[in-house]
Amino acid sequence: MNAALERINETLGKLANRGQLNERYKKLEEETMKNPDIIHFLNENSSRITEDMIKRSMGKLYEYTTQSKECSGCPSLEKCVNMMEGYHPHLVLKGNYIDLNYDRCPRKVLTDEKRKREDLIQSLYVPKDILSASLSEFDFNSGERMDAFEKAMETVEKITAGKKAKGLYLFGKFGVGKTYLLGAIANELAKERISSLLVYVPDFMREIKNAISDNTLSEKVDLVKKAPVLMLDDMGAETMSSWGRDEVLGPVLQFRMLEDLPTFFTSNFDFASLKNHLTVSQRGEIEEVKAARIMERIKYLADPVLLDGINRRS
């Protein structure tokens, strides 16, 4: 009798658990079907989707609701909450079934692009203090520095809004924070998932010469030419050859000018001094016309902004 009673109690227990599971499943199903993205997808494909398809695909639909989309639920790539780090789902129709495709999320795309650039161009090295540069921590204790800060903010706002934006040509003495301000602008743009390419010009010009022998010249120049936002750091500190000026820098600036791509510069030289630097070739030849062409492109791409202050490196 006791054994029979135990079996009855066990059966009743299973039924109760099954009932709870069914109730929980219905609740999850209801919540899933209230998801705005799923409602939109079903409405968009209403002529092809049946009730039976929805029931058979409920597991995938629920999976979709648990994942972060466009990085909205992830604090960073390293702390991605999704099943596959750096990938987010898209609803798709596959025959008589609703399925998911996982594509790279915006943060994953930016990280992959950054790694690709770093692998290709060694001169992309940026000092650690620049990696954490912030406009909120920029020291604007003088009129010139306040002016530079305001123009940087205005330019960032235009770029993030998708408007045509002229870059800045930051010039001034050694160590006043020109590269720091570039890094702060790049970090501000990164918050809006806009990629910047910061190139240290002297190293880049040396590296570009070596690229001729390893057949990466075209690829490296193309990468700099087409960067969404390009930052050329320390213009004028390089030993500029006629070839580097006319065959590398010239085409890069010409392309960016024609495409209206945001371009920034830093230099210890003002426009007049930079023109003199570009005029005299390594062989001592005076090439004013060619230097003037480069300067016209720089002036089209960027407004000159003096950055003054104490030397923070000393």
N, C-alpha and C positions, 0 to 999 in steps of 0.2 A: 504493500500500500504506500509506504514511504517512498519507494523507488518510483512508482507511478506518479506520485505527487511532485516529486523532484523534476520528472520529465515534463509535466504540465507547466510547472513554474519556469523551467528553462525555455520552453516554447513560448510562453507568454512574455518572457523577458526579451527574447529575440524579436518577437512581433513589436514590442514596445520600442526597442532600439531601431527597428526598421521604420516604424512610424515617425520617430524623431529624425531619422536620416532623411526620410521623404519630405518632412516638413522643412528641414534645413535646406534641402536641394531646391524646393520650390521657392524659398526665400532668396537663395542665391540666383536662381533663374529670373525672378522678378527684378532684382537689383541689376542684373546683367542687361536685361531688356530696357532698363531706364537710362542706360549710358547714352549720352548725346551722340557720340561718335558712331555707336552701333545703330542708333535710330536713323542717323543720316545715311549710313551705308545701306541699310535695309530699304529705306525710301528711294535712294538713288538707283538701286538694283531691283526694285519691286517687281518688275516684269519677268525677272529670271529666278527670283527666290520664292520657294514654297514653304509652308509651315513645316513640312517634313524635313526639308533641308535645315531649317533653323534648329529643330529638335536634335538632328544628328550632329549638328555643328556646335551645340551648346558648350561643349568643353573648350573649344577654340575661342568662342565668344567670351567665355568667362576668363580664359587666360589673357585675352586682350585687355580686359578691364583691370587686371592686376599689375599690368606693366606700365612703366613711365613712358610717356611719349614726348619727343622733342626736348628731352632732358628736364622736363617740368618737375619731376618728382625726385631728381637726383642732385645732391649738393655738389658732386664733382664726378669725374669719370672714374676715379679710384673707388668712389663710394656708390657706384651705380647699383640700383636696386633691382635691375632686370635679370632675367634668367641667364642671358648672355651679356656680359659686361660690354657696354658701348654699342649695343644694338637695340633698336626699338621696333615694335610690330606694326604691320599694316594689314588691314583686312583685304582679302582677295577672294575671288570666286575660282574654284578649280573643279570643273565639271558640275556635279550635283552636290557640291560640298563647299562650305565657307571655311577658308583656311587662313593662316597667317604667314606673311613673309617678313623676315627680320632684316632690316637695313641698318647701316651705320648711323648712329645718332650724331647731331651737330658737334658735340664735344669730341667724339671719336674721329670725325672727319678732320677737325682742326688739329688734333693731336697727330694723326697719321700724316697730314700735310707738313706739319712742323718737323716730324722725324725725317720725312723724305727730303725736306730742304736741308736739314742739318747733315744728313748723309751726303748730300750732293755738294754743298758749299760749306767748307770748314770756317770761312770768315764770318759765319753767322753767330759766332761765339759772343755771348752777351754777359758782362760781369754780373755777379750775383745780386749786387745792390740794385741793378737796373731791372732784374726779373721781378722785384717786389716794388718797383717805383709806383708812386701813386700821386695823382693830381691833388688829392686832399692833403698830402704832406709836402707839397711843393712850397718852397720858401719864397714868398713874394714881398720882401721887405723894402722894395724900392719901386719907383714909378715904372722903370723899364721892365722889371720882373712881373709886376702886376699886369702890364700890357701884354707880355708874353703869355701869361697864364690865361687871361681873358680871350686872347686869340686862339689859344690851344683849345679851350672849352668850346668856343664858337665853331671851330673846325670839326671837333669831335661830334658835336650836335648835328652838323650838316651831313657828315659821313653816315652817321647812324640813321639819319632820316632818309637816306638815299638821295640826297641832293648833291648837285655839282659842288665840289669843295676844292678850293685852292689850298695847297699845302703851305708849310712854313719853312723859311730858310733862317734857321737860328744861328746867329753868329755872335762871337764875343771872345773874351780871353780864355785861357786854359782854366779848366776846373770850375767853371761857374754853374755847371748843371745842365748843359745843353743836351748831352746824351741821356741824362736822367729824365729830362722833360719828354724826350722822344719815347723813352720806355714807359713813362706814365701815360702818354697818349695811346701807345700800343696796348697797354693793360686795360685802359678804359674802353677801347674798341673791342678788346677780347671779351669783355662782359656782355657785349651785344653780338658775340660770335662772328666778329669781323677780323679776319686774319691779317696780320702785318708782317712784313719782312724787313728786319733791321740788319743792314749790312755794314760792316766796318770797311770803308772804302780802301785804305792802304793794303790790308790783307787780301781783299777781293781782287784788286788789280794784280797783285803778285800771283794769286792763285789762278787767275784767268789766263795768265801767260803759260802756266804749266798745263792748263786744260787742252792746249793745242796738241800736246804729245799723247795725252790719254783719251783723245777724241770725245771730250765732254764739253768742249767750248760752247757749241750751239745750245746744248741743253741748259747749261748754267746761265748763259746770257738770256735765254728764253724765260727761265724761271724768274729772274730779276725783272725782266721787261714786263711780265704779265701779272706780277704780284698784286693782289687787291689793293693793298696799301704798302708803298715802298718807302723805307727810311734809309737814306744814305748818310752814314755817320762819318764825320771828320773829312769832309771834302777839302782838298788842298794839302793834306798831310802826306799824300802819296807822291811818289815820283812818277808823274804822269808822262807817258810816252805819247808820241803823235798817234800811234796805233791804238793805244788804250782810249785816248780821247775821241778819235774819229770813228773807230770800228767797234768800240764797246759802249762807252758812255753816250756818244751821240745817238746811235740807234735806240738805246734803252730810253733815253729822254724823248726822242722823237715819237716813239710808239706811245709812250704814256701821255704825251701832249695831244696826240691825235685821238686817243681813247678817253681823255679826261680822267685819268686814273690818279687818285690822291698820292702826292709825292712830297716827302719831307727831306730836309737837309740839315746838317750841322757843319759848322766850319769856324775856324779862327779868323777867317778872312771875310771882309765885307765884299760886296759885288765887284767893286773896282779892283781890289787886291786879288780876288779869285781870277778875274779876267787876266791880270798880269801873269799869274801863275800858269794859266792855261795857254798863254800866248807863246812862251818860250819853250821850245822843245828840248829834249835831252841833248840834242846835238848843238844847242845854242841858236837854233833858227827862230826867227820872229814870224809867227803865224797868226796875225791879228784877225784875219777873216774867219779862220776856223775856230778860234777861241770865241769870237763874237757870236758864232752860230750856237755854240754850247750855252753861252750866257743868255741868249734870247730864249732858249728852251727852259732854262732854270727860272728865269723871270716870269715866264708864262705859267709855270707849274707851281711856284711858291712865292709868297710875300716875304720880304726881308724883315726879320724881327731881331733887334738887339737884345741880348741877354747879358746883363751886367751883374756885378757882385764880387764877393771875395773868392779866392781860390780855395775850394773845399778839399783839394787834394794835398795841400801843404799844411 
